Amino acid sequence: MSRTVALRTRRAGGVDVFAGAGDRELSEINAEALAAANVDLRAIGRYQQDEDVRARAEKLFNQFPPWPASKRRTYTSVSDSFYLGPLDTIAVKRISDAVRAG
């Protein structure tokens, strides 16, 4: 999860499953660590307008079927950028709405 999506998730009332991990640990997350994570909602960063977020979510859900998010197909997408700005408020609201709905 990018640092900006993690920050938005916390602001929205969610919990980053890898909270507390440093840059080194985050760079070493592997498929086993992801599979063992308790992911209730998947926030997917969208870098380009034409990205197929639904297809990315389905791919992740198929890769990690034990996730509660995979079983319920719960995800939201946010515009992801290294820069915080006006879209940050929209991202926090989208994640917050998805967390509350879950």
FIKE-700231 format. One record per residue: residue in three letters; x, y, z of N, C-alpha, C in turn. Coordinates in Angstrom, 2 decimals, m for minus. Layout:
BEGIN
<atom ala; <X; Y; Z>; <X; Y; Z>; <X; Y; Z>>
...
//
This chain:
BEGIN
<atom met; <0.86; m1.17; 0.00>; <0.00; 0.00; 0.00>; <0.90; 1.23; 0.00>>
<atom ser; <0.61; 2.20; m0.84>; <1.44; 3.39; m0.86>; <1.24; 4.18; 0.43>>
<atom arg; <2.20; 5.00; 0.76>; <2.11; 5.81; 1.98>; <0.90; 6.74; 1.96>>
<atom thr; <0.57; 7.29; 0.77>; <m0.56; 8.22; 0.73>; <m1.88; 7.47; 0.92>>
<atom val; <m2.02; 6.27; 0.34>; <m3.24; 5.50; 0.55>; <m3.34; 5.07; 2.01>>
<atom ala; <m2.22; 4.69; 2.62>; <m2.22; 4.31; 4.04>; <m2.65; 5.49; 4.91>>
<atom leu; <m2.14; 6.67; 4.60>; <m2.51; 7.87; 5.34>; <m4.00; 8.15; 5.18>>
<atom arg; <m4.49; 8.05; 3.98>; <m5.92; 8.28; 3.74>; <m6.77; 7.24; 4.46>>
<atom thr; <m6.31; 6.01; 4.48>; <m7.04; 4.95; 5.17>; <m7.17; 5.25; 6.65>>
<atom arg; <m6.08; 5.66; 7.28>; <m6.14; 6.02; 8.71>; <m7.08; 7.19; 8.94>>
<atom arg; <m7.00; 8.20; 8.10>; <m7.87; 9.37; 8.25>; <m9.34; 9.00; 8.09>>
<atom ala; <m9.60; 7.95; 7.30>; <m10.97; 7.53; 7.05>; <m11.50; 6.58; 8.12>>
<atom gly; <m10.67; 6.22; 9.07>; <m11.10; 5.33; 10.14>; <m10.78; 3.87; 9.90>>
<atom gly; <m10.03; 3.59; 8.85>; <m9.62; 2.22; 8.57>; <m8.29; 1.91; 9.23>>
<atom val; <m7.86; 0.67; 9.11>; <m6.59; 0.24; 9.69>; <m5.77; m0.41; 8.58>>
<atom asp; <m4.57; 0.08; 8.41>; <m3.63; m0.49; 7.45>; <m3.14; m1.82; 8.01>>
<atom val; <m3.32; m2.92; 7.29>; <m2.91; m4.22; 7.80>; <m1.40; m4.33; 8.00>>
<atom phe; <m0.64; m3.44; 7.39>; <0.80; m3.44; 7.57>; <1.26; m2.20; 8.35>>
<atom ala; <0.37; m1.66; 9.17>; <0.72; m0.48; 9.98>; <1.93; m0.81; 10.86>>
<atom gly; <2.79; 0.12; 10.98>; <3.97; m0.05; 11.81>; <5.16; m0.61; 11.07>>
<atom ala; <4.95; m1.12; 9.88>; <6.07; m1.63; 9.09>; <6.86; m0.47; 8.50>>
<atom gly; <8.16; m0.58; 8.55>; <9.02; 0.45; 7.99>; <9.17; 0.27; 6.49>>
<atom asp; <9.88; 1.19; 5.87>; <10.08; 1.13; 4.42>; <10.69; m0.19; 3.98>>
<atom arg; <11.66; m0.67; 4.75>; <12.31; m1.93; 4.38>; <11.32; m3.10; 4.43>>
<atom glu; <10.56; m3.18; 5.52>; <9.58; m4.26; 5.64>; <8.53; m4.18; 4.54>>
<atom leu; <8.07; m2.97; 4.25>; <7.07; m2.81; 3.19>; <7.62; m3.23; 1.84>>
<atom ser; <8.89; m2.97; 1.60>; <9.47; m3.35; 0.31>; <9.68; m4.85; 0.20>>
<atom glu; <9.63; m5.55; 1.33>; <9.86; m7.00; 1.33>; <8.59; m7.82; 1.51>>
<atom ile; <7.43; m7.18; 1.46>; <6.17; m7.93; 1.58>; <6.05; m8.88; 0.40>>
<atom asn; <5.77; m10.13; 0.70>; <5.66; m11.13; m0.34>; <4.23; m11.69; m0.38>>
<atom ala; <4.02; m12.63; m1.29>; <2.68; m13.20; m1.47>; <2.18; m13.89; m0.20>>
<atom glu; <3.08; m14.53; 0.53>; <2.68; m15.21; 1.76>; <2.18; m14.21; 2.80>>
<atom ala; <2.88; m13.08; 2.94>; <2.46; m12.05; 3.89>; <1.12; m11.45; 3.48>>
<atom leu; <0.94; m11.24; 2.20>; <m0.34; m10.71; 1.72>; <m1.46; m11.71; 1.96>>
<atom ala; <m1.20; m12.98; 1.69>; <m2.23; m13.99; 1.88>; <m2.63; m14.12; 3.34>>
<atom ala; <m1.69; m13.90; 4.26>; <m1.97; m14.02; 5.68>; <m2.63; m12.77; 6.27>>
<atom ala; <m2.63; m11.67; 5.53>; <m3.20; m10.42; 6.03>; <m4.72; m10.51; 6.11>>
<atom asn; <m5.28; m9.84; 7.09>; <m6.73; m9.82; 7.29>; <m7.30; m8.56; 6.62>>
<atom val; <m7.52; m8.64; 5.33>; <m7.95; m7.49; 4.53>; <m9.47; m7.49; 4.40>>
<atom asp; <m10.11; m6.52; 5.07>; <m11.57; m6.39; 5.02>; <m12.03; m5.54; 3.84>>
<atom leu; <m11.20; m4.60; 3.45>; <m11.52; m3.67; 2.36>; <m10.24; m3.38; 1.62>>
<atom arg; <m10.27; m3.46; 0.31>; <m9.07; m3.18; m0.47>; <m9.21; m1.80; m1.08>>
<atom ala; <m8.32; m0.89; m0.70>; <m8.26; 0.44; m1.31>; <m7.23; 0.36; m2.43>>
<atom ile; <m7.66; 0.65; m3.64>; <m6.80; 0.53; m4.81>; <m6.47; 1.91; m5.34>>
<atom gly; <m5.18; 2.21; m5.39>; <m4.74; 3.48; m5.94>; <m4.88; 3.49; m7.45>>
<atom arg; <m5.41; 4.56; m7.96>; <m5.59; 4.71; m9.40>; <m4.65; 5.80; m9.87>>
<atom tyr; <m3.71; 5.42; m10.73>; <m2.71; 6.37; m11.20>; <m3.10; 7.03; m12.51>>
<atom gln; <m3.85; 6.33; m13.34>; <m4.24; 6.84; m14.65>; <m5.75; 6.74; m14.79>>
<atom gln; <m6.36; 7.68; m15.45>; <m7.81; 7.73; m15.60>; <m8.38; 6.48; m16.28>>
<atom asp; <m7.63; 5.90; m17.22>; <m8.16; 4.78; m17.99>; <m7.88; 3.41; m17.36>>
<atom glu; <m7.37; 3.37; m16.14>; <m7.10; 2.09; m15.49>; <m8.41; 1.36; m15.16>>
<atom asp; <m8.40; 0.07; m15.34>; <m9.56; m0.76; m15.03>; <m9.43; m1.25; m13.59>>
<atom val; <m9.95; m0.47; m12.67>; <m9.82; m0.75; m11.24>; <m10.58; m2.02; m10.88>>
<atom arg; <m11.73; m2.22; m11.48>; <m12.51; m3.42; m11.19>; <m11.72; m4.68; m11.55>>
<atom ala; <m11.05; m4.67; m12.69>; <m10.24; m5.82; m13.11>; <m9.07; m6.03; m12.15>>
<atom arg; <m8.45; m4.94; m11.69>; <m7.35; m5.06; m10.72>; <m7.86; m5.65; m9.42>>
<atom ala; <m9.03; m5.21; m8.97>; <m9.61; m5.74; m7.73>; <m9.91; m7.22; m7.89>>
<atom glu; <m10.52; m7.62; m8.98>; <m10.84; m9.03; m9.20>; <m9.58; m9.89; m9.25>>
<atom lys; <m8.54; m9.37; m9.86>; <m7.27; m10.12; m9.92>; <m6.73; m10.35; m8.50>>
<atom leu; <m6.75; m9.31; m7.67>; <m6.29; m9.45; m6.29>; <m7.19; m10.40; m5.50>>
<atom phe; <m8.48; m10.30; m5.67>; <m9.40; m11.18; m4.96>; <m9.17; m12.64; m5.34>>
<atom asn; <m8.90; m12.88; m6.63>; <m8.63; m14.24; m7.08>; <m7.28; m14.76; m6.57>>
<atom gln; <m6.31; m13.86; m6.43>; <m4.99; m14.25; m5.92>; <m5.04; m14.55; m4.42>>
<atom phe; <m5.90; m13.83; m3.69>; <m5.94; m13.94; m2.24>; <m7.36; m14.22; m1.75>>
<atom pro; <m7.89; m15.40; m2.07>; <m9.27; m15.72; m1.70>; <m9.56; m15.76; m0.20>>
<atom pro; <m8.56; m15.98; 0.69>; <m8.88; m15.99; 2.13>; <m9.26; m14.61; 2.70>>
<atom trp; <m8.91; m13.54; 2.01>; <m9.24; m12.21; 2.54>; <m10.75; m12.08; 2.72>>
<atom pro; <m11.19; m11.49; 3.82>; <m12.62; m11.16; 3.94>; <m13.08; m10.26; 2.78>>
<atom ala; <m12.21; m9.36; 2.33>; <m12.55; m8.49; 1.20>; <m12.79; m9.30; m0.07>>
<atom ser; <m12.04; m10.37; m0.25>; <m12.22; m11.22; m1.43>; <m13.55; m11.94; m1.38>>
<atom lys; <m13.91; m12.40; m0.20>; <m15.17; m13.13; m0.05>; <m16.38; m12.23; m0.28>>
<atom arg; <m16.24; m10.95; 0.11>; <m17.36; m10.01; m0.05>; <m17.19; m9.08; m1.25>>
<atom arg; <m16.03; m9.18; m1.92>; <m15.71; m8.32; m3.08>; <m15.81; m6.84; m2.70>>
<atom thr; <m15.22; m6.48; m1.54>; <m15.27; m5.09; m1.08>; <m13.97; m4.37; m1.40>>
<atom tyr; <m14.12; m3.30; m2.17>; <m12.97; m2.45; m2.51>; <m13.47; m1.06; m2.85>>
<atom thr; <m12.55; m0.14; m2.83>; <m12.82; 1.20; m3.33>; <m11.57; 1.66; m4.05>>
<atom ser; <m11.72; 2.60; m4.94>; <m10.55; 3.12; m5.65>; <m10.38; 4.60; m5.31>>
<atom val; <m9.14; 4.99; m5.27>; <m8.82; 6.39; m4.99>; <m7.75; 6.84; m5.97>>
<atom ser; <m7.75; 8.11; m6.26>; <m6.69; 8.68; m7.08>; <m5.45; 8.71; m6.22>>
<atom asp; <m4.40; 8.04; m6.67>; <m3.19; 7.93; m5.86>; <m2.10; 8.80; m6.45>>
<atom ser; <m1.45; 9.52; m5.59>; <m0.38; 10.42; m5.99>; <0.53; 10.62; m4.81>>
<atom phe; <1.76; 10.96; m5.09>; <2.69; 11.28; m4.01>; <2.35; 12.62; m3.38>>
<atom tyr; <1.53; 13.39; m4.06>; <1.20; 14.73; m3.61>; <m0.19; 14.77; m3.00>>
<atom leu; <m0.28; 15.30; m1.81>; <m1.58; 15.49; m1.18>; <m2.16; 16.79; m1.68>>
<atom gly; <m3.45; 16.81; m1.88>; <m4.09; 18.02; m2.39>; <m5.60; 17.88; m2.29>>
<atom pro; <m6.34; 18.58; m3.15>; <m7.79; 18.55; m3.08>; <m8.39; 17.15; m3.22>>
<atom leu; <m7.77; 16.29; m4.01>; <m8.30; 14.94; m4.19>; <m8.15; 14.10; m2.92>>
<atom asp; <m7.29; 14.53; m2.01>; <m7.10; 13.81; m0.75>; <m8.41; 13.74; 0.03>>
<atom thr; <m9.13; 14.83; 0.07>; <m10.41; 14.87; 0.79>; <m11.40; 13.89; 0.18>>
<atom ile; <m11.45; 13.82; m1.12>; <m12.34; 12.88; m1.80>; <m11.93; 11.44; m1.50>>
<atom ala; <m10.63; 11.18; m1.51>; <m10.14; 9.83; m1.23>; <m10.50; 9.40; 0.19>>
<atom val; <m10.30; 10.29; 1.15>; <m10.62; 9.96; 2.54>; <m12.11; 9.66; 2.67>>
<atom lys; <m12.95; 10.45; 2.03>; <m14.40; 10.21; 2.10>; <m14.77; 8.88; 1.46>>
<atom arg; <m14.20; 8.56; 0.32>; <m14.53; 7.29; m0.34>; <m14.13; 6.11; 0.53>>
<atom ile; <m12.95; 6.17; 1.13>; <m12.51; 5.07; 1.99>; <m13.39; 5.00; 3.23>>
<atom ser; <m13.69; 6.16; 3.81>; <m14.54; 6.21; 5.01>; <m15.91; 5.61; 4.71>>
<atom asp; <m16.51; 5.96; 3.59>; <m17.81; 5.42; 3.22>; <m17.75; 3.90; 3.06>>
<atom ala; <m16.66; 3.41; 2.43>; <m16.51; 1.98; 2.22>; <m16.27; 1.25; 3.55>>
<atom val; <m15.50; 1.84; 4.44>; <m15.24; 1.23; 5.76>; <m16.55; 1.10; 6.53>>
<atom arg; <m17.34; 2.16; 6.52>; <m18.61; 2.16; 7.25>; <m19.62; 1.18; 6.65>>
<atom ala; <m19.60; 1.05; 5.32>; <m20.53; 0.14; 4.65>; <m20.17; m1.33; 4.89>>
<atom gly; <m18.86; m1.58; 5.15>; <m18.39; m2.96; 5.34>; <m18.81; m3.52; 6.62>>
//
